[in-house]
Amino acid sequence: MSGLVHQTNSVAANVSMAQDTFRIRLQSPDLASCIRPGQFVMLRLPGATDPLLGRPFALYDTALDAQGQAVAIDIVYLVVGKLTSRLAKLRPGDAVEVWGPLGNGFPELTGIEHVALVAGGIGQTPFLAYVRELLGERGYGGKPARRAVQRASLFYGMRTAAFAAGVEEFRAAGAEVHLATDDGSLGFHGFVTQLVETQQKPQHLIGCGPEPMMKALARLAERWGIPCHLSLETPMACGVGICFSCVTKVRTADGWDYRRVCVEGPIFDAATLAWDEGAPPSPAALHGNQ
């Protein structure tokens, strides 16, 4: 895979951001210099057999040195299982095995007045670097900074206020931040997609979060008649398209077929997704996509 970096990197920092939510910084100039917003990396603990396989994590941002060069990547994660529980215990100087950058990244937008980024749960994690790129604050993947939109709004929904992570960083990056909680403890009381509907229609929607939220966002975009791209949160085993454990359904001229989220995604045009379509194609059709 062209441009793939596979290294064991040193932890530079690992800090708490919110309840059960941490940001880990991995020292990797090779990876930091080429990764783009919307792409992801696979992480695993060197020499570990439980868990044996890596896990996918979206790029949160890159860190710069005194000369303005990208030298490290930041990953924000929620502690939900074995690997994330062990990640939370790592300290500076510990090692993490990393491979990436993986996936296709967010679309490059031009001539857009207002883009809305809609996050549910831990779904805000791919958006900070993208906000900075869209507003021309930073360039990524070797590209210079270029302002692509006039306004970027973050609509961020979570269970309760204790899980709000990175809100001030988004504001500092120039995003207009709108918050929603299931219990009403912070911001709008209700689903984040309901909050989006109370606002002025943007020119483009970008979403990441639980599947029901993204389905609702896709339906809203269709009703509004605007483009929508979604970053799918799909379990993966390899991250490089070999194992076919992360397939999702997409519409085709003949009905629908599978696409690998790690290779053809994780960013998909919402209009192409076919979450609820019929029975699966034959195994021969599935593996014909290789």
Secondary structure, DSSP 8 states (H G I E B T S, - for coil): -TT-EEEEEEEEEEEEEETTEEEEEEE-HHHHTT--TT-EEEEE-TT--TT-S-EEEE--EEEE-TTS-EEEEEEEEE--SHHHHHHTT--TT-EEEEEEEES-------SEEEEEEEEETTTTTTHHHHHHHHBTS---TT----B-EEEEEEEEEESSGGG--SHHHHHHTT-EEEEEETTSSSSEES-HHHHHHTS---SEEEEES-HHHHHHHHHHHHHHT--EEEE-----SSSSSSS-TTEEEEEETTEEEEEETTTT-SEEEGGGB-TT-SS---HHHHHTT-
